[in-house]
């Protein structure tokens, strides 16, 4: 008897089969990129989702490791689960261990993992600049592999957005001259996209727009081939200043970010052109890039609305969504919940509820952007019925420090998932401002993706250390236990948003507290020193591990960065006592510490200025473009604006090259002026010095200079040298 299968069913089955083959192929290619020699040892198969959620299985058959998954991301996660749980390997931004046994370990009992989360979100607008400003396709390819391995299926994808806007505004009759002051330089796109600024660091060459539009196409193709659903941008009202001349009847509002930049212009959502532009943008973007129906739009990022009236806010929110829905009836608005954290004085319950409830529940997803710091879901009744995602923000500005809430990250996502008051928690994610730091926090956070229970750090941490170093080591584990109790333990009763910087990075001062280069630690300096001792003891057996080399340099960097503060306090005390001899002696120690830190950090590319500047210049097609991108690269991590910028040092880094070429000359100038005032028995002229140093900084930002791009020295040997030189002195100051 023949059974007739309807054509529609055959089509769906055929389509699903094609889709399965596509992500199987993409997963095979990912495995081949990571383990080219062992690729043939793995077999990939597709399996069905469970209630629409990803699932994977791992088993051994016929001397092969069989990976089965419901998507490319699920297959990549299965592969990484095998690498970490069976082969004791690890892949992080800062150290990778892929030393597999000659004979791959067998999986004796089939493993099956189901994720409780529809969404595993990744990225923050700021990440695209604090870390990704100068990335090319090979670096993006590596990152997309990392995303898939760690279970990410919902990445923010805004690279090249400016080109779509350029094309749309050209169609609307704007000239290149009128748009010249609109687009920022490449290092400042995040804040341009969020409506905070226009033009700074520009004018942006059209060549950049075109090259990054092509890059975006590659990024999206790869992400989608693995089953990811990228979040694309939508219109929030930010328009060029020339808009008011081109359309004089338009309802525009000038707004200011209050960080030293000029006004930007927001088109009122009540204006008929708002919906028209929103619709045209999404149509143009879909035509060029396709869509997965997820759109990012943040209406008031660090800018207060003109009215706190709940009715006004509700109507505004409805109009923003309507602009999306007109172009795409399946549109889902993905909103960063940063405004509810950063401006909580404005966003009280009536305002928050009105903004959110104006959009249908199934048409909006909220990102609780810094849940590990303050769970906004707890004071919004789980975002008033909206699906939402638990995110770890962790890093601000791409700063360099050992810091994190390890216990919170291990337990809070699962606790929220199982809390009846949490509403529709549909995912977890990473929303850091900068990556390529503190890899332990990111490994830990994404291990939540495949379980519903809290992570037990007593068993998790030893496994992490073994995978990272390729072996178990008593001293290394002791060192990590101390890190967990110090740098990775933020007291619950103390509000600390992010990690401390070093006084070295502060604009030179007699104070020990500064606005952005903060020096307040979440632990006692002396409590970290025994951790350093243990890492040094572990060096003979772990020194060949890439991850260990990074970690040893990182903890050595941290204790040296901390040590700068007591030296600076000695300098200040000597100055106030008018003790010139001691002042000169301590100043010399401070400068020597900077030189030693620079030499240590030059041994790891993770901590070098050279690649950042070189990668920026590489995008330029002309000398003028190269100079512009170099200026952008150097300005972002130092002044964050012009010579008078109030954001100076917000994105400061402890990088070789930056230490000796930027921080050191500033302190030398400070010591010279302070010594002169001691000799002349006159008061130190702080305002005059600040004027002098800010002018020097602005010249530094704009000067042409190459920095080393290749490492120098052995990281372990240099760390041990620093230990011999400084450990005793550090112990004495804390007795």
C-alpha positions in Angstrom: 0.0 0.0 0.0 1.4 3.4 -1.0 1.0 6.3 1.4 0.7 9.7 -0.3 2.7 12.4 1.6 1.4 15.9 1.0 3.8 18.2 -0.9 4.0 20.7 2.0 5.2 17.9 4.3 7.7 16.8 1.7 8.9 20.4 1.4 9.4 20.8 5.1 11.2 17.5 5.4 13.4 18.4 2.5 14.1 21.8 3.9 14.9 20.4 7.4 17.2 17.9 5.8 19.0 20.6 3.9 19.3 22.7 7.0 20.7 19.8 9.0 23.3 19.1 6.3 24.3 22.8 6.3 25.0 22.9 10.0 26.6 19.5 10.0 29.0 20.8 7.3 29.7 23.9 9.3 30.4 21.9 12.5 32.7 19.6 10.6 34.6 22.6 9.3 34.8 24.1 12.8 36.3 20.8 14.2 38.8 20.8 11.3 39.9 24.3 12.1 40.5 23.4 15.7 41.8 19.9 15.4 43.0 19.4 11.8 45.0 16.3 12.6 42.3 14.5 14.6 39.3 15.6 12.4 38.6 12.1 11.2 38.2 10.8 14.7 34.8 12.7 15.0 31.5 11.9 13.4 28.6 14.5 13.5 24.9 13.7 13.4 21.8 15.8 13.7 19.0 15.2 16.3 15.8 17.0 17.1 15.4 19.8 19.5 13.5 19.4 22.8 10.6 21.9 23.0 12.5 24.0 20.6 15.6 24.0 22.8 19.1 22.7 21.8 20.3 19.3 22.8 23.5 17.3 22.2 24.7 13.8 22.7 28.2 12.2 22.8 29.2 8.6 22.5 31.9 6.3 21.2 31.2 4.0 18.2 33.6 2.0 16.1 36.6 3.9 17.5 35.0 7.2 16.6 33.7 10.0 18.8 30.1 10.5 17.7 28.7 14.0 18.3 25.0 14.5 17.8 23.3 17.9 18.0 20.2 19.9 17.2 22.1 22.7 15.7 25.6 23.7 14.7 26.0 25.4 18.0 24.8 22.3 19.8 27.3 20.2 17.9 30.1 22.6 18.6 29.1 22.5 22.3 29.2 18.7 22.3 32.7 18.9 20.7 33.9 21.3 23.4 32.3 19.2 26.2 34.3 16.3 24.9 37.5 18.3 24.8 37.1 19.6 28.4 35.5 16.6 30.1 37.4 13.7 28.4 40.5 15.1 26.7 41.2 17.7 29.5 41.7 20.6 27.0 40.6 24.2 27.0 40.2 27.0 24.5 40.2 30.6 25.8 41.2 34.0 24.5 44.2 34.0 26.9 45.7 30.6 26.7 44.7 27.4 24.9 45.5 23.8 25.7 44.9 21.3 22.8 47.4 18.6 23.8 45.2 15.6 23.3 46.3 12.1 24.1 47.6 10.1 21.2 44.6 7.8 21.6 41.4 9.8 22.1 39.6 8.8 25.3 36.4 6.8 24.8 33.0 7.8 26.0 31.9 4.7 27.9 28.4 5.9 28.6 26.4 8.1 26.2 26.2 11.7 27.4 23.1 13.7 26.7 22.7 17.4 27.6 19.7 19.6 27.1 19.8 23.4 27.6 17.1 25.0 29.6 17.6 28.2 27.7 16.2 29.3 24.4 18.8 32.0 24.1 22.5 32.2 24.9 23.3 35.8 24.2 26.7 37.4 23.4 28.2 40.9 23.2 27.5 44.5 24.2 27.6 47.4 21.9 30.8 48.5 23.6 32.6 45.3 22.9 32.7 46.2 19.3 35.0 49.0 20.1 36.8 48.3 23.3 38.0 44.9 21.9 36.9 44.5 18.3 37.5 47.8 16.6 40.3 46.5 14.3 39.3 42.9 13.8 39.6 41.3 10.4 37.9 38.1 9.1 40.5 35.6 10.6 40.0 37.1 14.0 36.2 37.1 13.6 36.3 33.5 12.4 38.2 32.5 15.5 35.7 34.4 17.7 32.6 32.8 16.1 34.2 29.4 16.7 34.6 30.4 20.3 31.0 31.4 20.5 29.8 28.1 19.1 32.0 26.1 21.4 30.6 28.0 24.4 27.0 27.5 23.3 26.2 31.1 22.1 23.3 31.1 19.7 22.2 34.8 19.8 25.1 37.2 19.1 24.7 40.9 18.6 25.8 41.6 15.0 26.3 45.3 14.2 29.6 45.3 12.2 29.3 47.5 9.1 25.9 49.0 10.2 27.1 52.4 9.1 27.2 51.4 5.4 23.5 50.5 5.4 22.7 53.9 7.0 25.0 55.6 4.4 23.1 54.0 1.5 19.7 54.9 3.0 20.6 58.6 3.7 22.1 58.9 0.2 18.7 57.7 -1.1 17.0 60.3 1.0 19.1 63.0 -0.7 21.9 63.6 1.8 25.3 64.5 0.3 28.6 63.1 1.5 29.4 66.6 2.8 26.1 66.6 4.9 27.0 63.2 6.3 30.6 64.1 7.0 29.9 65.2 10.5 27.6 62.3 11.3 29.6 59.1 11.3 32.2 58.8 14.0 35.7 57.3 13.6 35.9 53.5 13.8 36.8 53.3 17.5 33.6 55.2 18.5 30.9 53.4 16.6 29.3 51.9 19.7 28.3 55.3 21.1 27.4 56.6 17.6 25.0 53.6 17.2 23.5 54.3 20.6 22.9 57.9 19.8 25.4 59.4 22.2 27.7 61.2 19.7 28.2 62.3 16.1 31.4 62.7 14.1 34.1 62.3 16.8 37.2 60.6 15.4 36.0 61.1 11.8 35.3 61.8 9.1 34.8 58.2 8.3 36.1 57.1 4.9 33.6 55.4 2.6 36.2 52.7 2.0 35.9 51.7 5.7 32.1 51.4 5.3 32.4 49.2 2.3 35.1 46.9 3.7 33.2 46.4 6.9 29.9 45.8 5.1 31.7 42.9 3.3 33.1 41.7 6.7 29.5 41.7 8.1 28.3 39.5 5.3 30.9 36.9 6.2 30.2 37.2 9.9 26.4 36.7 9.4 26.9 33.8 6.9 29.1 31.9 9.4 26.9 32.6 12.4 23.8 31.5 10.5 25.5 28.4 9.1 26.0 27.2 12.7 22.4 27.9 13.6 22.9 31.2 15.4 20.3 33.9 15.2 22.2 37.2 15.0 20.6 40.4 16.5 20.7 43.2 13.9 20.2 46.9 14.6 17.0 48.9 14.2 16.2 52.6 14.1 15.9 54.5 17.4 15.6 58.1 16.1 19.2 59.2 15.9 19.6 61.3 12.7 22.3 63.6 11.2 22.5 67.2 12.3 21.8 68.1 8.7 18.4 66.5 9.0 17.0 69.8 10.5 17.9 71.7 7.3 16.9 68.9 4.9 13.5 68.5 6.7 12.7 71.7 8.5 9.2 70.5 9.5 10.6 67.4 11.3 10.2 67.2 15.1 13.8 67.0 16.4 15.1 67.0 19.9 18.7 68.0 20.6 20.2 65.8 23.3 23.6 65.7 25.0 25.5 62.8 26.5 27.2 65.2 29.0 30.7 63.8 28.4 32.2 66.7 26.5 30.7 65.9 23.1 28.4 68.0 20.9 24.6 67.6 20.8 23.1 64.8 18.8 19.6 64.9 17.2 16.8 62.5 17.9 13.7 62.4 15.6 10.6 62.5 17.7 8.7 59.1 17.5 5.5 61.1 17.0 6.8 62.5 13.7 5.5 60.5 10.7 9.1 60.2 9.4 10.1 58.2 12.4 8.1 55.1 11.3 9.0 55.7 7.7 12.8 55.8 8.3 12.6 52.8 10.7 10.7 50.8 8.0 13.1 51.9 5.2 16.2 51.0 7.3 15.0 47.5 8.1 13.9 46.9 4.5 17.3 48.0 3.2 19.1 46.0 5.8 17.0 42.9 5.1 17.6 43.3 1.4 21.4 43.5 1.9 21.9 41.1 4.9 18.7 39.0 5.4 17.1 38.8 8.9 16.5 36.5 11.8 13.8 38.9 13.1 15.7 40.0 16.2 16.5 43.7 16.3 18.5 45.7 18.9 17.2 49.2 19.7 18.1 51.3 22.8 16.1 54.5 22.9 17.6 56.2 26.0 21.2 54.9 26.5 22.5 57.2 29.2 20.2 60.0 27.9 17.0 60.8 29.9 13.7 60.9 28.0 12.1 64.4 27.7 9.2 63.3 30.0 8.8 60.9 32.9 5.0 60.6 32.2 4.3 56.8 31.9 1.7 57.4 29.2 4.3 59.3 27.1 6.9 56.5 27.6 4.4 53.8 26.7 3.4 55.5 23.5 7.0 56.1 22.5 7.9 52.5 23.1 4.9 51.3 21.0 5.9 53.6 18.1 9.5 52.3 18.2 8.2 48.7 17.9 5.7 49.7 15.3 8.5 51.0 13.1 10.1 47.6 13.2 6.8 45.7 12.7 5.9 47.7 9.6 9.0 46.4 7.9 9.0 42.9 9.5 5.7 41.6 11.1 7.9 38.9 12.8 10.1 41.5 14.4 11.2 41.0 18.0 12.7 43.9 19.9 15.9 43.0 21.9 16.5 45.8 24.4 19.6 46.3 26.5 18.3 46.9 30.1 21.3 49.1 30.9 19.1 52.2 31.3 17.3 50.6 34.3 20.6 50.1 36.0 22.5 53.2 35.1 19.6 55.7 35.5 17.5 54.0 38.2 16.5 57.4 39.6 14.5 58.1 36.5 13.3 54.6 35.7 11.1 53.9 38.7 8.4 51.2 38.6 5.7 53.3 36.7 8.1 54.4 34.0 9.7 51.0 33.5 6.4 49.2 33.4 4.9 51.7 30.9 7.9 51.4 28.6 7.8 47.6 28.6 4.1 46.9 28.6 3.4 48.9 25.5 5.0 46.2 23.4 3.4 42.7 23.2 5.2 40.2 25.5 6.1 37.9 22.6 7.6 40.8 20.6 10.3 41.9 23.1 13.3 40.4 24.9 15.0 42.2 27.7 18.7 41.9 28.4 19.3 42.2 32.2 22.7 43.6 31.3 24.6 43.4 34.6 22.6 40.8 36.5 25.7 39.7 38.5 26.0 43.2 39.9 22.4 44.1 40.3 19.5 41.8 39.2 17.0 44.3 37.7 14.6 41.5 37.2 14.1 41.4 41.0 12.7 44.9 41.1 10.6 44.7 37.9 8.7 41.6 38.7 10.7 39.7 36.1 10.4 42.5 33.6 6.6 42.6 33.8 6.0 39.4 31.8 8.6 39.9 29.1 11.1 37.2 28.2 14.5 38.2 29.6 18.1 37.1 29.6 20.5 36.8 32.7 23.8 38.5 31.6 27.2 38.9 33.1 28.6 42.3 32.3 31.8 42.0 34.4 34.3 44.1 32.4 34.0 47.9 31.8 36.1 49.7 29.2 38.2 46.6 28.4 40.3 47.5 31.5 43.1 45.2 32.7 42.6 43.7 36.1 41.9 40.4 37.9 38.3 40.7 39.0 35.0 38.9 39.1 32.1 37.5 41.1 32.9 33.8 40.8 30.4 32.6 43.4 27.6 34.7 42.0 28.3 33.5 38.4 28.4 29.9 39.6 25.0 30.0 41.4 22.8 32.9 40.5 21.7 32.0 36.9 20.4 28.6 38.0 18.8 30.2 41.2 17.0 32.7 39.0 15.9 30.0 36.5 14.3 28.0 39.3 12.8 31.1 41.1 9.0 31.3 40.7 9.3 35.1 40.9 11.7 35.4 37.9 9.0 35.4 35.3 10.1 34.3 31.8 13.8 33.9 32.1 14.6 32.5 28.6 18.4 32.7 28.5 21.8 33.6 29.8 24.6 35.6 28.2 27.7 37.6 28.2 27.5 41.4 27.9 31.0 42.6 28.8 32.3 45.9 27.5 35.6 44.2 26.7 36.9 40.7 26.2 40.3 38.9 26.2 40.7 39.1 30.0 39.8 36.9 33.1 39.1 33.8 31.0 38.0 31.8 34.0 34.9 33.9 34.4 33.8 33.3 30.9 34.4 29.6 31.0 32.5 29.4 34.3 29.5 31.5 33.1 29.0 29.6 29.9 29.1 26.2 31.7 25.7 27.3 33.0 24.3 26.9 29.4 23.8 23.2 29.7 22.5 22.7 33.2 19.7 23.8 35.6 21.6 23.5 38.8 24.2 25.8 40.4 27.8 25.0 39.6 29.8 23.5 42.5 33.1 25.4 42.5 34.8 22.8 44.7 34.7 20.4 41.8 34.7 22.9 38.9 37.8 24.8 39.8 40.2 21.8 40.0 38.9 20.6 36.6 39.4 24.1 35.1 43.0 24.2 36.3 43.8 20.7 35.0 42.3 21.5 31.6 44.1 24.8 31.4 47.5 23.6 32.4 47.3 20.0 31.0 48.0 18.5 34.4 46.9 18.7 38.0 49.2 20.6 40.3 48.8 21.2 44.0 50.5 24.6 44.0 48.6 25.8 40.9 45.3 24.8 42.6 46.2 26.5 45.8 47.0 29.6 43.8 43.6 29.5 42.2 41.8 29.0 45.5 43.5 32.2 46.8 42.4 34.0 43.6 38.9 32.8 44.2 38.9 34.2 47.8 40.5 37.6 46.8 40.2 39.0 43.3 37.2 36.8 42.3 35.3 37.4 45.5 33.4 40.7 45.7 31.7 41.1 49.1 27.9 41.2 48.9 27.6 44.1 51.3 30.0 46.3 49.3 28.9 47.9 46.0 31.8 47.5 43.6 30.9 47.7 40.0 34.2 46.6 38.4 37.9 45.9 39.1 40.4 48.4 40.3 43.1 50.0 38.1 46.6 50.9 39.1 47.6 54.4 40.2 50.2 54.2 37.4 47.3 54.6 34.9 45.9 57.6 36.6 46.7 61.1 35.3 49.5 62.0 37.8 48.2 63.3 41.1 48.9 63.6 44.8 45.6 61.8 45.5 45.3 58.1 45.7 41.7 58.1 44.4 40.8 59.2 40.8 37.7 59.2 38.8 38.3 56.5 36.2 41.6 54.9 37.2 40.2 53.6 40.4 42.5 52.1 43.0 40.1 50.7 45.6 40.5 46.9 45.6 37.8 44.4 46.7 40.5 42.5 48.7 43.5 43.3 50.9 46.7 43.6 48.8 48.6 41.3 51.1 46.0 38.5 50.8 46.9 38.1 47.1 50.6 37.7 47.7 50.4 34.0 48.8 48.6 33.3 45.6 51.6 34.7 43.7 53.8 32.5 45.8 51.9 29.4 44.8 52.0 30.2 41.1 55.8 30.7 41.3 56.0 27.3 43.0 54.0 25.7 40.2 56.2 27.2 37.5 58.7 24.3 37.2 56.0 21.8 36.3 53.5 24.1 34.5 55.8 26.5 32.7 55.2 25.0 29.2 51.4 25.6 29.4 50.2 28.6 27.4 47.4 29.2 29.9 49.9 29.0 32.8 52.2 31.5 31.2 49.4 33.9 30.8 48.1 33.4 34.3 51.6 33.8 35.9 52.2 37.0 33.9 48.7 38.2 34.9 49.0 37.7 38.6 52.6 39.2 38.6 51.2 42.2 36.7 48.4 42.5 39.3 50.6 42.5 42.4 53.0 44.9 40.7 50.1 47.2 39.7 48.9 47.1 43.3 52.4 47.8 44.7 52.5 51.1 42.8 50.1 52.7 45.2 52.1 52.4 48.4 55.1 53.7 46.5 53.0 56.7 45.3 51.9 57.3 48.9 55.5 57.3 50.0 56.2 59.9 47.2 53.3 62.1 48.4 54.4 61.8 52.1 58.0 62.8 51.2 56.7 65.8 49.2 54.5 67.0 52.0 57.4 66.6 54.5 59.6 68.5 51.9 62.0 65.5 52.1 63.7 65.9 48.6 66.0 62.9 49.0 63.2 60.5 49.8 61.0 62.0 47.2 63.6 61.4 44.5 64.4 57.9 45.8 60.7 56.8 45.8 60.0 58.5 42.5 62.9 56.5 40.9 61.4 53.3 42.3 58.0 54.2 40.8 59.5 54.7 37.4 61.6 51.5 37.6 58.4 49.6 38.5 56.7 50.9 35.3 59.7 49.9 33.3 59.7 46.4 34.8 56.0 45.9 34.3 56.4 47.0 30.7 59.2 44.4 30.1 57.1 41.7 31.8 54.0 42.4 29.7 56.0 42.6 26.4 56.4 38.8 26.8 52.6 38.2 26.0 50.7 39.6 23.0 47.7 39.8 25.3 49.3 42.8 27.0 50.8 44.7 24.1 49.9 48.1 22.5 51.7 47.3 19.3 49.2 44.9 17.8 46.3 47.3 18.6 47.9 50.2 16.8 49.3 48.1 13.9 45.9 46.4 13.3 44.2 49.8 13.2 46.7 51.2 10.6 46.3 48.1 8.5 42.7 49.0 7.6 43.8 52.3 6.1 44.1 52.5 2.3 45.9 55.9 2.3 48.4 57.6 4.7 45.6 59.9 5.9 43.3 56.9 6.6 46.1 55.1 8.5 46.8 58.2 10.6 43.1 58.6 11.4 42.7 55.0 12.5 45.9 55.2 14.6 44.5 58.3 16.3 41.3 56.5 17.0 43.1 53.5 18.5 45.3 55.6 20.8 42.6 58.0 21.8 40.0 55.5 22.9 42.3 53.8 25.5 43.7 57.1 26.8 41.8 60.4 26.5 38.5 59.1 25.2 38.0 62.4 23.5 39.9 65.6 23.1 42.5 67.1 25.4 39.7 68.2 27.8 37.8 65.0 27.8 36.2 64.1 31.2 36.4 60.4 30.2 40.2 60.2 30.2 41.4 56.8 31.4 37.9 55.2 31.3 39.3 52.5 28.9 42.8 52.5 30.2 45.0 49.3 29.8 48.1 47.9 31.3 49.9 47.2 28.1 53.5 47.1 27.2 54.3 50.2 25.1 51.5 52.2 26.8 53.2 51.9 30.1 56.6 53.3 29.0 55.4 55.6 26.2 52.3 57.2 27.8 52.0 56.6 31.6 55.7 56.8 32.3 56.4 60.2 30.6 53.3 61.7 32.4 54.7 60.6 35.8 58.2 61.8 34.9 56.8 65.2 34.1 54.8 65.2 37.3 57.9 64.3 39.4 60.0 67.0 37.6 57.4 69.7 38.3 57.0 68.5 41.9 60.8 68.5 42.5 61.0 72.0 41.1 58.4 73.2 43.5 60.3 71.6 46.4 63.5 73.2 45.4 61.8 76.6 44.8 59.8 76.2 48.0 56.6 77.0 46.1 53.2 75.3 46.0 52.7 72.8 43.3 50.5 74.4 40.6 48.0 71.5 39.9 45.9 73.4 37.3 49.0 74.4 35.4 50.3 70.8 35.5 47.0 69.4 34.3 46.9 71.8 31.4 50.5 70.9 30.5 49.9 67.2 30.7 46.6 67.2 28.8 48.3 69.1 26.0 51.1 66.5 26.0 48.5 63.7 25.9 46.8 65.2 22.9 50.0 65.4 21.0 50.8 61.7 21.9 47.4 60.6 20.6 48.0 62.4 17.3 51.6 61.4 16.7 52.8 58.8 14.3 54.7 55.9 16.0 55.1 52.2 15.6 55.2 49.9 18.6 56.6 46.3 18.8 54.1 43.7 17.6 56.3 40.7 18.5 56.8 39.4 22.0 60.2 39.8 23.7 61.5 37.5 26.5 60.2 34.4 28.2 57.1 35.1 30.2 57.8 32.6 33.0 61.4 33.7 33.4 60.5 37.4 33.5 57.7 36.7 36.1 60.2 34.9 38.2 62.7 37.7 37.9 60.0 40.2 39.1 59.2 37.8 42.0 62.8 37.8 43.1 63.0 41.6 42.8 59.7 42.7 44.4 58.2 39.9 46.6 60.2 40.7 49.8 59.5 44.4 49.5 55.8 43.8 49.0 55.7 41.6 52.1 57.4 44.2 54.2 54.9 47.0 53.4 52.0 44.8 54.5 53.5 43.6 57.8 
